[in-house]
Amino acid sequence: MIHLPGGIFRMGADDGYPEEAPTRTIRINGFHIDPIPVTNRDFAAFVAATGYRTVAEDAPDPRDYPGINPAMVRAGSLVFRKTTGPVDLADVSQWWEFCFGADWRHPTGPDSSIDGLEDHPVVHIALADAEAYARWAGKDLPTEAEWEYAARGGLDGAAFAWGDELAPDGAMLANYWQGAFPYANDLLDGWERTSPVRSYPANGYGLFDMIGNVWEWTADWYGLPTSEAGKKKQGCCIPANPRGPVRAASLDRGGPQPRMGRKVLKGGSHLCAENYCQRYRPAARHPQPTDTSTSHVGFRCVVRDVVFRRPR
């Protein structure tokens, strides 16, 4: 792991998506962080040691999903399927399929495998899976603030983890979608889906894949930032180690599982594109239902210098 001594930085962005604003100045305590996302090799070692089964490997309990179609009570996970042409970008069902038999060992469906993908980030990871691995490893998931501080690599206020240009002089510095999403990937970065960790340069803190490749779970419940954290500017008064709201505030009451809380994902993935979901930036964030796994969500872990309270 790499030790970050902590410090003061500007979190969020005023010129990105609305849920990233306002920019606020905060203080972070020191912590160690994994230099790469957890890989298939790492997760396989955890499963071999513990016999753990992921959420995607077990059929859902109908009692947790009142009114569920009985035909959907089968193990599986969400898999991205490229479309044959332009589609309504407001309708994610055009490119997401709930695939029976998809899980971390079978990333694109039951007939696929992770042979040759040992050094790719593990995917099809629900929150409980990431938390179980972290406990086994003696670690934790990063808070949203810790994750963003680490992703910026010391470039306070920069748009990207490497500066203010997405592809300076045409250089591909992360695994994201080039071309018209979700049907025309120009593959300028060389990868249709996930890429091996360390395929792109590390940021200023020596961390790889903080942007693109896979979204990463954080420990914080999702909620909109407030302006309070940005009002105090003097060093001793800057808010320290901010946390998200309590679980109840994160509920998507209009969603298909209104009782499920949502945690913050960070970093974007190989599916982020200039014409859709420009979230390949440190400030970007996404609410993810805790029970939901997909073919583009993984995680990495931290160990804190100082333990602090976690919201429920």
FIVORO-857484 format. One line per field, with one value per residue (C-alpha): residue number from 1; residue in one letter; chain; x, y, z. Coordinates in steps of 0.02 Angstrom, whole numbers, plus 50000, padded with zeros to 5 digits. Layout:
<nodes>
num	(NUM|...) .
residu	(a|...) .
chaine	(A|...) .
xx	(X|...) .
yy	(Y|...) .
zz	(Z|...) .
</nodes>
This chain:
<nodes>
num	(1|2|3|4|5|6|7|8|9|10|11|12|13|14|15|16|17|18|19|20|21|22|23|24|25|26|27|28|29|30|31|32|33|34|35|36|37|38|39|40|41|42|43|44|45|46|47|48|49|50|51|52|53|54|55|56|57|58|59|60|61|62|63|64|65|66|67|68|69|70|71|72|73|74|75|76|77|78|79|80|81|82|83|84|85|86|87|88|89|90|91|92|93|94|95|96|97|98|99|100|101|102|103|104|105|106|107|108|109|110|111|112|113|114|115|116|117|118|119|120|121|122|123|124|125|126|127|128|129|130|131|132|133|134|135|136|137|138|139|140|141|142|143|144|145|146|147|148|149|150|151|152|153|154|155|156|157|158|159|160|161|162|163|164|165|166|167|168|169|170|171|172|173|174|175|176|177|178|179|180|181|182|183|184|185|186|187|188|189|190|191|192|193|194|195|196|197|198|199|200|201|202|203|204|205|206|207|208|209|210|211|212|213|214|215|216|217|218|219|220|221|222|223|224|225|226|227|228|229|230|231|232|233|234|235|236|237|238|239|240|241|242|243|244|245|246|247|248|249|250|251|252|253|254|255|256|257|258|259|260|261|262|263|264|265|266|267|268|269|270|271|272|273|274|275|276|277|278|279|280|281|282|283|284|285|286|287|288|289|290|291|292|293|294|295|296|297|298|299|300|301|302|303|304|305|306|307|308|309|310|311|312) .
residu	(m|i|h|l|p|g|g|i|f|r|m|g|a|d|d|g|y|p|e|e|a|p|t|r|t|i|r|i|n|g|f|h|i|d|p|i|p|v|t|n|r|d|f|a|a|f|v|a|a|t|g|y|r|t|v|a|e|d|a|p|d|p|r|d|y|p|g|i|n|p|a|m|v|r|a|g|s|l|v|f|r|k|t|t|g|p|v|d|l|a|d|v|s|q|w|w|e|f|c|f|g|a|d|w|r|h|p|t|g|p|d|s|s|i|d|g|l|e|d|h|p|v|v|h|i|a|l|a|d|a|e|a|y|a|r|w|a|g|k|d|l|p|t|e|a|e|w|e|y|a|a|r|g|g|l|d|g|a|a|f|a|w|g|d|e|l|a|p|d|g|a|m|l|a|n|y|w|q|g|a|f|p|y|a|n|d|l|l|d|g|w|e|r|t|s|p|v|r|s|y|p|a|n|g|y|g|l|f|d|m|i|g|n|v|w|e|w|t|a|d|w|y|g|l|p|t|s|e|a|g|k|k|k|q|g|c|c|i|p|a|n|p|r|g|p|v|r|a|a|s|l|d|r|g|g|p|q|p|r|m|g|r|k|v|l|k|g|g|s|h|l|c|a|e|n|y|c|q|r|y|r|p|a|a|r|h|p|q|p|t|d|t|s|t|s|h|v|g|f|r|c|v|v|r|d|v|v|f|r|r|p|r) .
chaine	(A|A|A|A|A|A|A|A|A|A|A|A|A|A|A|A|A|A|A|A|A|A|A|A|A|A|A|A|A|A|A|A|A|A|A|A|A|A|A|A|A|A|A|A|A|A|A|A|A|A|A|A|A|A|A|A|A|A|A|A|A|A|A|A|A|A|A|A|A|A|A|A|A|A|A|A|A|A|A|A|A|A|A|A|A|A|A|A|A|A|A|A|A|A|A|A|A|A|A|A|A|A|A|A|A|A|A|A|A|A|A|A|A|A|A|A|A|A|A|A|A|A|A|A|A|A|A|A|A|A|A|A|A|A|A|A|A|A|A|A|A|A|A|A|A|A|A|A|A|A|A|A|A|A|A|A|A|A|A|A|A|A|A|A|A|A|A|A|A|A|A|A|A|A|A|A|A|A|A|A|A|A|A|A|A|A|A|A|A|A|A|A|A|A|A|A|A|A|A|A|A|A|A|A|A|A|A|A|A|A|A|A|A|A|A|A|A|A|A|A|A|A|A|A|A|A|A|A|A|A|A|A|A|A|A|A|A|A|A|A|A|A|A|A|A|A|A|A|A|A|A|A|A|A|A|A|A|A|A|A|A|A|A|A|A|A|A|A|A|A|A|A|A|A|A|A|A|A|A|A|A|A|A|A|A|A|A|A|A|A|A|A|A|A|A|A|A|A|A|A|A|A|A|A|A|A|A|A|A|A|A|A) .
xx	(50000|50052|50046|49968|50005|49842|49818|49700|49620|49471|49340|49207|49188|49079|49093|49050|48887|48768|48796|48982|48952|48993|49181|49228|49393|49422|49558|49601|49697|49836|49799|49871|49786|49804|49900|49785|49605|49579|49613|49538|49696|49675|49491|49521|49644|49511|49380|49502|49542|49363|49242|49152|49008|48968|48797|48789|48820|48662|48482|48398|48279|48103|48063|48187|48103|47914|47827|47981|47948|47977|48074|48205|48239|48401|48584|48660|48724|48716|48824|48858|48809|48862|48717|48714|48684|48630|48500|48411|48548|48416|48368|48506|48410|48470|48644|48626|48568|48534|48628|48592|48757|48863|48976|49157|49217|49108|49119|49021|48904|48904|49011|49149|49294|49434|49570|49699|49615|49701|49776|49615|49508|49379|49201|49023|49057|48913|48947|48939|49071|49192|49164|49193|49358|49413|49377|49474|49621|49617|49572|49421|49339|49393|49275|49226|49340|49489|49462|49452|49604|49703|49640|49694|49875|49919|49846|49723|49580|49636|49498|49582|49703|49845|49798|49666|49667|49582|49707|49858|49943|49829|49896|49775|49802|49656|49538|49380|49267|49330|49196|49007|48936|48862|48892|49057|49212|49364|49479|49614|49665|49668|49534|49351|49314|49429|49617|49758|49800|49953|49918|49922|50039|50018|49958|50065|50043|50095|49917|49854|49680|49603|49516|49427|49438|49310|49205|49257|49150|49171|49112|48996|48808|48758|48688|48709|48853|48812|48897|48934|49099|49166|49123|49267|49436|49556|49668|49615|49430|49423|49307|49405|49366|49189|49067|48910|48735|48654|48584|48404|48452|48527|48370|48305|48122|48069|48183|48143|48213|48164|48222|48401|48525|48649|48835|48951|49053|49204|49321|49216|49248|49289|49111|49130|49133|49141|48963|48897|48944|49099|49139|49321|49369|49414|49265|49138|49023|48882|48748|48749|48619|48714|48643|48686|48839|48890|49026|49111|49113|49259|49350|49512|49550|49628|49701|49682|49809|49665|49500|49346|49160|49063|48883|48748) .
yy	(50000|50181|50301|50472|50590|50684|50869|51002|51000|51062|50926|50927|51038|51185|51155|50969|50878|50961|50829|50873|51053|51154|51146|51140|51146|51000|50916|50731|50628|50513|50339|50197|50151|50008|50067|49966|49904|49730|49609|49442|49361|49449|49407|49226|49212|49281|49158|49012|49058|49088|49000|49166|49178|49346|49424|49387|49201|49176|49200|49349|49320|49365|49433|49573|49618|49623|49596|49527|49427|49244|49218|49342|49247|49177|49215|49342|49518|49665|49652|49789|49744|49860|49917|49905|50090|50252|50235|50346|50385|50414|50229|50127|49966|49984|49927|49842|49661|49566|49409|49247|49164|49321|49346|49384|49219|49242|49429|49431|49283|49100|49046|49171|49155|49256|49149|49274|49413|49379|49554|49643|49723|49605|49654|49605|49660|49718|49821|49669|49582|49728|49745|49558|49563|49718|49636|49482|49589|49694|49848|49958|50046|50227|50370|50475|50615|50497|50423|50592|50659|50507|50516|50697|50647|50817|50915|51016|51079|50996|50925|50756|50653|50708|50889|50987|50897|50730|50667|50784|50771|50623|50518|50390|50404|50298|50162|50252|50244|50334|50362|50367|50274|50141|50073|50138|50115|50172|50078|50211|50147|49968|49895|49853|49814|49811|49825|49752|49859|49971|49984|50175|50294|50316|50482|50597|50484|50326|50260|50170|50163|50294|50354|50239|50050|50014|50118|50094|50077|50199|50187|50337|50340|50448|50622|50794|50900|51056|51224|51222|51131|51264|51417|51406|51438|51456|51304|51256|51273|51176|51024|50863|50692|50731|50587|50561|50563|50421|50275|50337|50493|50389|50293|50307|50309|50310|50166|49982|49938|50091|50010|49986|50120|50189|50215|50328|50258|50354|50360|50318|50163|50099|50147|50334|50432|50613|50598|50509|50506|50614|50548|50502|50639|50641|50751|50639|50528|50405|50329|50140|50028|49922|49758|49792|49723|49757|49718|49886|49905|49853|49925|49957|49969|50084|50075|50235|50314|50369|50277|50387|50357|50289|50348|50215) .
zz	(50000|49977|50124|50098|50242|50222|50198|50134|49962|49863|49843|49708|49554|49507|49319|49313|49347|49472|49606|49614|49670|49767|49777|49961|50055|50174|50275|50265|50393|50334|50268|50166|50002|49880|49726|49613|49616|49686|49544|49495|49562|49730|49744|49697|49842|49959|49897|49908|50089|50146|50028|50007|49882|49804|49795|49607|49637|49740|49688|49771|49916|49854|50027|49994|49829|49850|49683|49595|49438|49489|49327|49391|49553|49485|49514|49397|49371|49251|49095|48968|48789|48649|48539|48350|48326|48409|48548|48673|48799|48933|48925|49006|48972|48792|48843|49013|49024|49184|49135|49227|49272|49261|49412|49454|49380|49224|49185|49021|49053|49103|48956|48994|49117|49194|49115|49055|49155|49320|49326|49275|49411|49484|49433|49475|49653|49763|49919|50035|49930|49939|50126|50154|50061|50155|50324|50273|50219|50379|50281|50243|50097|50071|50108|49960|50020|50045|49873|49787|49881|49824|49644|49624|49653|49724|49577|49679|49572|49408|49299|49280|49384|49268|49228|49134|48965|48939|48810|48805|48635|48599|48742|48817|49005|49064|49004|48947|48793|48637|48507|48510|48659|48667|48492|48419|48525|48427|48548|48545|48717|48654|48768|48737|48920|49072|49055|49161|49311|49287|49099|49113|49205|49392|49460|49566|49719|49628|49613|49458|49379|49492|49334|49211|49198|49336|49454|49636|49792|49935|50115|50105|50081|49933|49958|49881|49950|50047|50041|50229|50209|50091|50194|50319|50243|50389|50414|50590|50550|50386|50406|50430|50356|50296|50279|50178|50253|50349|50250|50255|50159|50019|49975|49797|49841|49659|49610|49585|49758|49861|50023|49962|50011|49886|49911|49814|49670|49609|49461|49309|49203|49030|48982|49015|48852|48794|48725|48880|49065|49070|49243|49212|49335|49521|49566|49479|49581|49554|49670|49667|49754|49878|49813|49631|49542|49363|49238|49270|49460|49572|49723|49816|50003|50132|50307|50407|50523|50635|50655|50647|50663|50516|50483|50489) .
</nodes>
